[in-house]
Structure formats: C-alpha cells, structure tokens
C-alpha cells in the first residue's frame, strides 16, 4: 500500500479544489492510503487574518473519536469557505460537528489545547522541513507534488502524480 501525504488548510480555496480532485480520483487508486497533514496556510502572527488552527487540531480529535474524516473535511471546508462561519470560535465549530462528533468533548478538547503541539509539528514539516511554497501539496514514495502559489494543483497533475 502506498501512502499519500496530503498537506492542506481549510481556508485555502486551492486546498478545497485539490481536496475535490482527490475525492474524485481516489476510487481509481485503491492501493493508495491517504495520510492527512492539516496545517496552516499562514501560521500566526495575527497580521495574516483568519486562521484555521482550530479546524486543523479538530481533525485529530475527529480521528480520535473515530469520525468519518471525509465528512469532517467537508464540514470544515463548508464552514470556512461557504458559510462564512467564524472558525476561530470553538462554540461555532461545536455546532459544525453536531451529529458527527460529540460536540461537548470536541469543544472541551479544543479549549484545553488538544493537539497544539501536533499542529506546530505539521506547520514545521510543511514550511521548514519540506519547504513547500504553497498548499495543497502532496508527498508519496519520496516524491512531491507542490502547489503553485495562487494556483494550486490541477486535476490532471494530481492524477499523474498518483499513478
């Protein structure tokens, strides 16, 4: 089984597009397992605007609770990009996960700082260790498909990479 590492953020429109391509293409590649690496497209400081750190940390809470990660991703992308939800407010995200996760446990874990170290590790991995210039970016078997800034990846490029 090949492992496809996916580096993404919920507020990046190019990540949403890349995610859509991946969802569409994955049935063609049953020998590929996805390893999710949520990160921030622009880690703090505050001058960069909206941050998705709570959504990213929440992905690990969803994983702990055995939730459907694709549904979690769908909800977070929708909240961040379509619904205009305040994704920096724990109580708002608790409503986003209702029916998927235990909202109270989710909110408590986020409020207590669950997975802050993991998010810092992911940010360091994508921006310092691998030195990607943009996300979404992908790694598999020692090779990388790196998004072009303000462009992302193409469906055909992702498909060729998965082959």
C-alpha positions as CSV (number, residue, x, y, z in Angstrom):
1,X,0.0,0.0,0.0
2,X,1.4,3.4,-1.0
3,X,1.0,6.3,1.4
4,X,-0.1,9.7,0.0
5,X,0.7,12.5,2.4
6,X,-1.7,15.4,1.9
7,X,-0.8,18.9,3.3
8,X,-3.8,21.2,3.4
9,X,-5.6,24.0,5.1
10,X,-9.4,24.6,5.4
11,X,-9.3,28.3,4.5
12,X,-7.3,27.9,1.3
13,X,-9.6,27.8,-1.8
14,X,-6.9,25.9,-3.7
15,X,-6.9,23.2,-1.0
16,X,-10.7,22.8,-1.3
17,X,-10.2,22.4,-5.1
18,X,-7.3,19.9,-4.5
19,X,-9.5,18.0,-2.0
20,X,-12.3,17.8,-4.5
21,X,-9.9,16.3,-7.1
22,X,-8.6,13.9,-4.5
23,X,-12.1,12.7,-3.5
24,X,-12.9,12.2,-7.2
25,X,-9.6,10.3,-8.0
26,X,-9.2,8.1,-5.0
27,X,-11.5,5.3,-6.2
28,X,-9.2,4.8,-9.1
29,X,-6.2,4.2,-6.8
30,X,-7.3,1.6,-4.2
31,X,-3.6,0.9,-3.4
32,X,-3.1,4.4,-2.1
33,X,-3.7,5.3,1.6
34,X,-4.2,8.9,2.5
35,X,-2.3,10.4,5.4
36,X,-3.7,13.8,6.3
37,X,-1.5,16.6,7.4
38,X,-3.6,19.6,8.3
39,X,-1.5,22.8,8.6
40,X,-2.0,26.5,8.4
41,X,-1.6,28.3,5.1
42,X,-0.2,31.2,7.0
43,X,0.7,30.4,10.6
44,X,0.5,33.2,13.1
45,X,1.2,36.2,13.6
46,X,-2.2,37.8,13.6
47,X,-1.5,40.1,10.6
48,X,-2.3,37.2,8.2
49,X,-6.1,37.3,9.0
50,X,-8.3,34.3,9.6
51,X,-6.6,31.2,11.0
52,X,-7.7,27.6,10.7
53,X,-5.7,26.2,13.6
54,X,-8.9,25.0,15.5
55,X,-10.2,23.2,12.4
56,X,-6.8,21.6,11.9
57,X,-6.5,20.5,15.5
58,X,-10.1,19.3,15.4
59,X,-9.2,16.8,12.6
60,X,-7.1,14.9,15.2
61,X,-10.0,15.0,17.7
62,X,-12.3,13.6,14.9
63,X,-9.7,10.9,14.2
64,X,-9.6,10.0,18.0
65,X,-13.4,9.8,18.1
66,X,-13.5,7.5,15.0
67,X,-15.4,10.0,12.9
68,X,-15.7,9.9,9.1
69,X,-12.8,12.2,8.2
70,X,-14.1,12.9,4.7
71,X,-17.3,14.2,6.3
72,X,-15.2,16.2,8.8
73,X,-13.3,17.8,6.0
74,X,-16.5,18.5,4.0
75,X,-18.0,20.3,7.0
76,X,-14.9,22.3,7.8
77,X,-14.4,23.4,4.2
78,X,-18.0,24.4,4.0
79,X,-17.9,26.3,7.3
80,X,-14.7,28.2,6.4
81,X,-15.4,28.9,2.7
82,X,-19.1,28.8,2.0
83,X,-20.9,29.5,5.2
84,X,-18.6,32.3,6.4
85,X,-18.6,30.8,9.9
86,X,-16.2,32.2,12.5
87,X,-13.9,29.2,12.5
88,X,-11.8,30.8,15.3
89,X,-14.7,30.4,17.7
90,X,-14.9,27.0,19.5
91,X,-18.6,27.3,20.1
92,X,-19.2,27.8,16.3
93,X,-17.1,24.7,15.5
94,X,-19.0,22.7,18.1
95,X,-22.2,23.4,16.0
96,X,-20.4,22.4,12.8
97,X,-19.6,18.9,14.2
98,X,-23.0,18.2,15.7
99,X,-24.2,14.8,14.5
100,X,-20.7,13.8,13.6
101,X,-18.8,14.1,16.8
102,X,-19.6,14.7,20.5
103,X,-19.7,18.5,20.3
104,X,-19.1,18.9,24.0
105,X,-16.0,16.7,24.0
106,X,-14.8,18.3,20.8
107,X,-15.1,21.8,22.3
108,X,-13.5,20.9,25.6
109,X,-10.6,19.3,23.8
110,X,-10.0,22.3,21.6
111,X,-10.4,24.7,24.6
112,X,-7.8,22.7,26.6
113,X,-5.3,23.0,23.7
114,X,-5.5,19.4,22.4
115,X,-3.1,18.9,19.5
116,X,-1.4,22.3,19.6
117,X,2.0,20.5,19.5
118,X,0.9,18.3,16.6
119,X,-0.2,21.4,14.6
120,X,3.1,23.1,15.3
121,X,4.8,19.9,14.1
122,X,2.7,19.9,10.9
123,X,3.4,23.5,10.2
124,X,7.1,23.0,10.7
125,X,7.1,19.9,8.5
126,X,5.3,21.6,5.5
127,X,7.0,25.0,5.7
128,X,10.5,24.2,7.1
129,X,11.4,20.6,6.6
130,X,9.8,20.1,3.1
131,X,10.0,23.8,2.3
132,X,6.8,23.8,0.2
133,X,6.0,27.1,-1.4
134,X,2.2,26.6,-1.2
135,X,-0.5,24.1,-0.3
136,X,-2.2,21.8,-1.1
137,X,1.0,19.8,-1.6
138,X,1.5,16.0,-1.7
139,X,4.3,13.5,-1.0
140,X,4.4,9.9,-1.9
141,X,7.3,7.5,-2.2
142,X,9.9,10.3,-1.8
143,X,8.4,12.5,-4.5
144,X,6.4,15.7,-4.1
145,X,3.7,17.5,-6.0
146,X,3.8,21.1,-4.8
147,X,1.0,23.5,-5.4
148,X,1.9,26.7,-7.3
149,X,1.2,29.8,-5.2
150,X,-2.2,31.3,-6.1
151,X,-2.9,28.4,-8.5
152,X,-2.9,25.1,-6.5
153,X,-2.7,21.8,-8.4
154,X,-4.5,20.6,-11.5
155,X,-6.7,17.5,-11.5
156,X,-4.5,16.0,-14.3
157,X,-1.4,16.8,-12.4
158,X,-2.7,15.1,-9.3
159,X,-3.8,12.1,-11.3
160,X,-0.4,11.8,-12.9
161,X,1.2,12.0,-9.5
162,X,-1.0,9.3,-8.1
163,X,0.0,7.0,-11.0
